[in-house]
C-alpha cells in the first residue's frame, strides 16, 4: 500500500493547557464524532480511510477563535467535522470548546485547511 489518500486531523487549543490524559480523552471524542459525521455524509471517504489504516494527525491552534474559524472553513469546504464541547467534569469548565475533528476526507482537501498548522 502506498501513501495515505485519506486522513483525519484533530485540532487542539493550546491555551487550555490540558493534561496529556485530558488531551487523549478529547482526541477520542473528536476522532469518533468526526468519523461518524464522515460515515453519515461521505461513506466512501470513511470506507477508504478505514481500509488504509485510519491515518490521524494531531495539530494545534492558539485559542477558541482560531478553532472556530477552522470549523467554519471545514463547513464551507464540505468536510465532515465535529467540534468537541466539554461537560466540565474534570479540568475545564462546562461548555469549554476543546478541540475539532476534521475528516476522514481526502488528504488534499484537509491539507488545504490544516496543512500549515504545527503538530501538537
N, CA and C of each residue as an Amber inpcrd file, in Angstrom:
protein
   360
   0.8480000  -1.1780000   0.0000000   0.0000000   0.0000000   0.0000000
   0.8950000   1.2440000   0.0000000   0.5490000   2.2300000  -0.8090000
   1.3380000   3.4550000  -0.9410000   0.9720000   4.4970000   0.0970000
   1.0620000   5.7320000  -0.3210000   0.7590000   6.8660000   0.5530000
  -0.7190000   6.8740000   0.9280000  -0.9960000   7.4870000   2.0610000
  -2.3810000   7.6180000   2.5020000  -3.0920000   8.6590000   1.6410000
  -4.2510000   8.3050000   1.1380000  -5.0530000   9.2490000   0.3580000
  -6.1080000   9.9250000   1.2170000  -6.3980000   9.3490000   2.3770000
  -7.4220000   9.8790000   3.2850000  -6.8160000  10.0260000   4.6680000
  -7.3140000  11.0200000   5.3960000  -6.8430000  11.1840000   6.7630000
  -7.8610000  11.9580000   7.5820000  -7.5780000  11.9780000   8.8640000
  -8.3660000  12.7400000   9.8200000  -7.3890000  13.6400000  10.5690000
  -7.7990000  14.8650000  10.8450000  -6.9620000  15.7890000  11.6000000
  -7.7050000  16.1940000  12.8670000  -6.9960000  16.1270000  13.9750000
  -7.5360000  16.5320000  15.2680000  -6.8160000  17.8010000  15.6850000
  -7.5870000  18.8630000  15.9370000  -7.0330000  20.1880000  16.2100000
  -7.3200000  20.5650000  17.6610000  -6.2590000  20.9030000  18.3990000
  -6.3880000  21.1980000  19.8300000  -6.0170000  22.6330000  20.1550000
  -6.7070000  23.1940000  21.1170000  -6.3840000  24.5220000  21.6530000
  -5.2190000  24.3960000  22.6170000  -4.2010000  25.2380000  22.4540000
  -3.0670000  25.1950000  23.3790000  -3.2730000  26.1030000  24.5880000
  -4.1970000  27.0550000  24.4840000  -4.4060000  27.9770000  25.6060000
  -5.0340000  27.3070000  26.8280000  -5.6180000  26.1230000  26.6510000
  -6.2630000  25.4470000  27.7760000  -5.2710000  24.6850000  28.6490000
  -4.1000000  24.4050000  28.1270000  -3.0640000  23.6760000  28.8600000
  -3.6160000  22.4050000  29.5070000  -4.3120000  21.5930000  28.7030000
  -4.8740000  20.3340000  29.1900000  -3.7570000  19.3190000  29.4460000
  -3.9860000  18.4390000  30.3930000  -3.0300000  17.3690000  30.6740000
  -3.0160000  16.3820000  29.5000000  -2.0090000  15.5240000  29.4740000
  -1.9270000  14.5170000  28.4190000  -3.1520000  13.6020000  28.4330000
  -3.5960000  13.2490000  29.6230000  -4.7730000  12.3880000  29.7290000
  -6.0270000  13.0640000  29.2030000  -6.1830000  14.3450000  29.5150000
  -7.3440000  15.0980000  29.0340000  -7.2950000  15.2210000  27.5150000
  -6.1090000  15.4890000  26.9740000  -5.9620000  15.5780000  25.5210000
  -6.3230000  14.2410000  24.8760000  -5.8700000  13.1510000  25.4710000
  -6.1720000  11.8300000  24.9280000  -7.6850000  11.5710000  24.9170000
  -8.3570000  11.9350000  25.9900000  -9.8050000  11.7490000  26.0490000
 -10.5220000  12.6060000  25.0100000 -10.1030000  13.8510000  24.8800000
 -10.7210000  14.7490000  23.9060000 -10.4370000  14.2760000  22.4780000
  -9.2330000  13.7230000  22.2580000  -8.8890000  13.1740000  20.9420000
  -9.8380000  12.0340000  20.5870000 -10.1320000  11.2020000  21.5640000
 -11.0810000  10.1130000  21.3280000 -12.4460000  10.6330000  20.9380000
 -12.9250000  11.6270000  21.6560000 -14.2300000  12.2190000  21.3160000
 -14.2260000  12.7830000  19.8970000 -13.1720000  13.5330000  19.5700000
 -13.0980000  14.1780000  18.2540000 -12.9820000  13.1500000  17.1330000
 -12.1520000  12.1300000  17.3400000 -11.9500000  11.1170000  16.3030000
 -13.2390000  10.3450000  16.0200000 -13.9020000   9.9060000  17.0760000
 -15.1300000   9.1210000  16.9010000 -16.2480000   9.9830000  16.3140000
 -16.4210000  11.1760000  16.8430000 -17.5170000  12.0410000  16.3790000
 -17.3270000  12.4860000  14.9350000 -16.1100000  12.8560000  14.5600000
 -15.8540000  13.2700000  13.1760000 -15.9660000  12.0820000  12.2290000
 -15.4990000  10.9040000  12.6680000 -15.6330000   9.7080000  11.8330000
 -17.1080000   9.3700000  11.6100000 -17.9320000   9.5500000  12.6250000
 -19.3690000   9.3020000  12.4720000 -19.9730000  10.2850000  11.4770000
 -19.5430000  11.5340000  11.5440000 -20.0230000  12.5310000  10.5780000
 -19.6220000  12.1310000   9.1610000 -18.3900000  11.6530000   8.9970000
 -17.9420000  11.2140000   7.6670000 -18.7480000  10.0150000   7.1950000
 -18.9980000   9.0730000   8.0890000 -19.8000000   7.8990000   7.7400000
 -21.1780000   8.3270000   7.2490000 -21.7710000   9.3080000   7.9150000
 -23.1050000   9.7790000   7.5520000 -23.1270000  10.5970000   6.2640000
 -22.0780000  11.3920000   6.0340000 -22.0760000  12.3360000   4.9170000
 -21.3180000  11.8410000   3.6860000 -20.2480000  11.0890000   3.8970000
 -19.3600000  10.6550000   2.8050000 -18.8820000   9.2380000   3.0900000
 -19.7830000   8.2770000   2.9810000 -19.4520000   6.9080000   3.3720000
 -18.2550000   6.3570000   2.6040000 -18.0850000   6.7050000   1.3400000
 -16.9420000   6.2030000   0.5610000 -15.6180000   6.7240000   1.1310000
 -15.5860000   7.9710000   1.5940000 -14.3830000   8.5090000   2.2350000
 -14.0820000   7.7200000   3.5000000 -15.1040000   7.4870000   4.3040000
 -14.9500000   6.7460000   5.5540000 -14.4340000   5.3370000   5.2740000
 -15.0180000   4.6620000   4.2880000 -14.6000000   3.2990000   3.9570000
 -13.1430000   3.2480000   3.4960000 -12.7470000   4.1930000   2.6450000
 -11.3650000   4.2270000   2.1490000 -10.3930000   4.4860000   3.3000000
 -10.7500000   5.3970000   4.1830000  -9.9200000   5.7130000   5.3580000
  -9.7760000   4.4990000   6.2610000 -10.8540000   3.7880000   6.4900000
 -10.8060000   2.5690000   7.2980000  -9.8780000   1.5480000   6.6570000
  -9.9930000   1.3600000   5.3620000  -9.1930000   0.3800000   4.6300000
  -7.7060000   0.7320000   4.6790000  -7.3930000   2.0090000   4.5750000
  -5.9930000   2.4620000   4.5610000  -5.3120000   2.3860000   5.9250000
  -6.0520000   2.3140000   6.9960000  -5.4430000   2.2530000   8.3190000
  -5.7660000   3.4090000   9.2430000  -6.6920000   4.2670000   8.8530000
  -7.2200000   5.3280000   9.7200000  -6.1660000   6.3480000  10.1400000
  -5.4570000   6.9210000   9.1850000  -4.4400000   7.9300000   9.4950000
  -5.0600000   9.1100000  10.2340000  -4.3640000   9.5080000  11.3210000
  -4.7700000  10.6700000  12.1100000  -3.5580000  11.5480000  12.3610000
  -3.7660000  12.8500000  12.3650000  -2.7120000  13.8000000  12.6490000
  -3.2480000  14.7680000  13.6950000  -2.4510000  15.0460000  14.7220000
  -2.8480000  15.9950000  15.7720000  -2.0650000  17.2910000  15.5920000
  -2.8030000  18.3970000  15.5120000  -2.2000000  19.7150000  15.3320000
  -2.7470000  20.6670000  16.3850000  -2.2000000  21.8850000  16.4020000
  -2.6060000  22.8210000  17.4490000  -2.9200000  24.2000000  16.8930000
  -3.7930000  24.8800000  17.6250000  -4.1130000  26.2890000  17.3780000
  -3.9960000  27.0160000  18.7120000  -3.9860000  28.3250000  18.6500000
  -3.7650000  29.1250000  19.8550000  -4.9800000  29.1830000  20.7740000
  -6.1850000  29.2850000  20.1890000  -7.3390000  29.5820000  21.0360000
  -8.6580000  29.1900000  20.3660000  -9.7450000  29.4580000  21.0690000
 -11.0850000  29.0980000  20.6000000 -11.4530000  29.8450000  19.3180000
 -11.0150000  31.0790000  19.1770000 -11.3180000  31.8560000  17.9790000
 -10.7460000  31.1680000  16.7370000  -9.5010000  30.7650000  16.8230000
  -8.8510000  30.1040000  15.6940000  -9.5270000  28.7550000  15.3920000
  -9.9200000  28.0400000  16.4390000 -10.6020000  26.7630000  16.2630000
 -11.9490000  26.9740000  15.5720000 -12.6710000  28.0140000  15.9830000
 -13.9610000  28.3290000  15.3660000 -13.8360000  28.6970000  13.9040000
 -12.7850000  29.4150000  13.5690000 -12.5480000  29.7710000  12.1680000
 -12.2890000  28.5230000  11.3300000 -11.5560000  27.5610000  11.8970000
 -11.3100000  26.3030000  11.1910000 -12.6000000  25.5130000  11.0050000
 -13.4390000  25.4960000  12.0350000 -14.7110000  24.7790000  11.9160000
 -15.5590000  25.3880000  10.8050000 -15.6350000  26.6970000  10.7660000
 -16.4130000  27.3860000   9.7320000 -15.8590000  27.0640000   8.3380000
 -14.5470000  27.0710000   8.2000000 -13.9240000  26.7620000   6.9110000
 -14.1730000  25.3110000   6.5160000 -14.1030000  24.3860000   7.4750000
 -14.3860000  22.9760000   7.1930000 -15.8150000  22.8170000   6.6910000
 -16.7280000  23.5390000   7.3140000 -18.1260000  23.5020000   6.9100000
 -18.2810000  24.0260000   5.4790000 -17.6470000  25.1400000   5.1740000
 -17.7260000  25.7320000   3.8380000 -17.1260000  24.8240000   2.7700000
 -16.0990000  24.0510000   3.1400000 -15.4600000  23.1290000   2.1950000
 -16.1800000  21.7870000   2.0860000 -17.2130000  21.6060000   2.8970000
 -17.9650000  20.3530000   2.8630000 -17.2360000  19.1870000   3.5090000
 -16.3210000  19.4910000   4.4330000 -15.5840000  18.4390000   5.1200000
 -16.3430000  17.9870000   6.3660000 -16.4610000  16.6860000   6.5730000
 -17.0930000  16.2290000   7.8120000 -16.2370000  16.6560000   8.9990000
 -16.8910000  17.0770000  10.0630000 -16.1490000  17.5680000  11.2200000
 -17.0100000  17.4970000  12.4730000 -16.3410000  17.6210000  13.6100000
 -17.0460000  17.6220000  14.8920000 -16.3020000  18.5290000  15.8680000
 -16.9940000  19.5010000  16.3970000 -16.4560000  20.3960000  17.4180000
 -16.7800000  19.7840000  18.7850000 -15.7790000  19.6550000  19.6270000
 -15.9710000  18.9980000  20.9200000 -16.1090000  20.0410000  22.0300000
 -17.2100000  19.9380000  22.7500000 -17.5230000  20.8360000  23.8600000
 -17.5510000  19.9930000  25.1330000 -16.7140000  20.3410000  26.0950000
 -16.5430000  19.5360000  27.2970000 -17.7100000  19.6770000  28.2710000
 -17.9720000  18.6040000  29.0000000 -19.0420000  18.6110000  30.0010000
 -18.6050000  19.2280000  31.3190000 -17.3240000  19.4890000  31.4810000
 -16.8530000  20.1680000  32.6840000 -16.7130000  19.2980000  33.9060000
 -16.4790000  18.0200000  33.7280000 -16.3800000  17.1170000  34.8690000
 -14.9820000  17.0430000  35.4780000 -13.9730000  17.5260000  34.7500000
 -12.6050000  17.4010000  35.2750000 -11.8450000  18.7270000  35.2170000
 -11.0940000  18.9890000  34.1540000 -10.1090000  20.0730000  34.1430000
 -10.5750000  21.4050000  33.5900000 -11.6240000  21.4100000  32.8260000
 -12.0830000  22.6650000  32.2160000 -13.5530000  22.8810000  32.5540000
 -13.9940000  24.1300000  32.5570000 -15.4040000  24.4090000  32.8670000
 -16.3570000  23.8310000  31.8230000 -17.5640000  23.5290000  32.2700000
 -18.6040000  23.0370000  31.3630000 -18.7890000  24.0130000  30.2030000
 -18.9130000  23.4670000  29.0090000 -19.1310000  24.2820000  27.8270000
 -17.8520000  24.7370000  27.1340000 -16.6970000  24.3470000  27.6650000
 -15.4280000  24.7240000  27.0390000 -15.2370000  23.9560000  25.7400000
 -14.9650000  24.6750000  24.6710000 -14.6510000  24.0560000  23.3820000
 -13.1830000  23.6410000  23.4370000 -12.9190000  22.3420000  23.3080000
 -11.5620000  21.8360000  23.4920000 -10.8300000  21.5170000  22.1930000
 -11.5450000  20.9450000  21.2340000 -10.8680000  20.5230000  20.0130000
 -11.8690000  20.3420000  18.8760000 -11.3070000  20.0710000  17.7030000
 -12.0860000  19.9010000  16.4810000 -11.5280000  18.7110000  15.7240000
 -12.3920000  17.7920000  15.3520000 -12.0070000  16.6860000  14.4800000
 -12.4620000  17.0090000  13.0720000 -11.5870000  16.8330000  12.0990000
 -11.9130000  17.0720000  10.6910000 -11.6010000  15.7980000   9.9120000
 -12.5820000  15.3200000   9.1770000 -12.4060000  14.1100000   8.3960000
 -12.7970000  12.8840000   9.1940000 -12.6140000  11.7510000   8.5610000
 -11.7720000  11.4620000   7.4180000 -12.3140000  12.0370000   6.1140000
 -11.3460000  12.4350000   5.2950000 -11.6320000  13.0260000   3.9890000
 -10.3610000  12.8950000   3.1440000 -10.4700000  13.1790000   1.8440000
  -9.2590000  13.1560000   1.0260000  -8.1970000  14.0790000   1.6210000
  -6.9750000  13.5750000   1.7160000  -5.8820000  14.3110000   2.3540000
  -5.6700000  15.6810000   1.7310000  -5.7690000  15.7850000   0.3990000
  -5.5060000  17.0810000  -0.2280000  -6.5670000  18.1150000   0.1500000
  -7.7930000  17.6840000   0.4000000  -8.8400000  18.6170000   0.8300000
  -8.5750000  19.1080000   2.2520000  -8.2020000  18.2040000   3.1310000
  -7.9200000  18.5850000   4.5130000  -6.6570000  19.4430000   4.5890000
  -5.6530000  19.0920000   3.7750000  -4.3900000  19.8460000   3.8130000
  -4.5740000  21.3040000   3.4080000  -5.5420000  21.5810000   2.5420000
  -5.8270000  22.9740000   2.1740000  -6.1950000  23.7990000   3.3990000
  -6.8240000  23.1430000   4.3540000  -7.3050000  23.8180000   5.5530000
  -6.2990000  23.7590000   6.7100000  -5.6470000  22.6170000   6.8810000
  -4.8340000  22.4080000   8.0870000  -3.3450000  22.1980000   7.8070000
  -2.9510000  22.2180000   6.5480000  -1.5770000  21.8780000   6.1790000
  -0.4920000  22.7610000   6.7800000  -0.8270000  23.9830000   7.1580000
   0.1870000  24.8960000   7.7230000   0.1990000  24.9180000   9.2410000
  -0.7140000  24.1620000   9.8650000  -0.7450000  24.1280000  11.3350000
   0.3940000  23.2790000  11.8600000   0.8970000  23.6360000  13.0300000
   2.0010000  22.8870000  13.6530000   1.4680000  21.6590000  14.3630000
   2.2880000  20.6060000  14.3590000   1.9280000  19.3810000  15.0710000
   1.8110000  19.6500000  16.5590000   0.9150000  18.9340000  17.1960000
   0.7040000  19.0780000  18.6440000   1.9340000  18.5780000  19.3880000
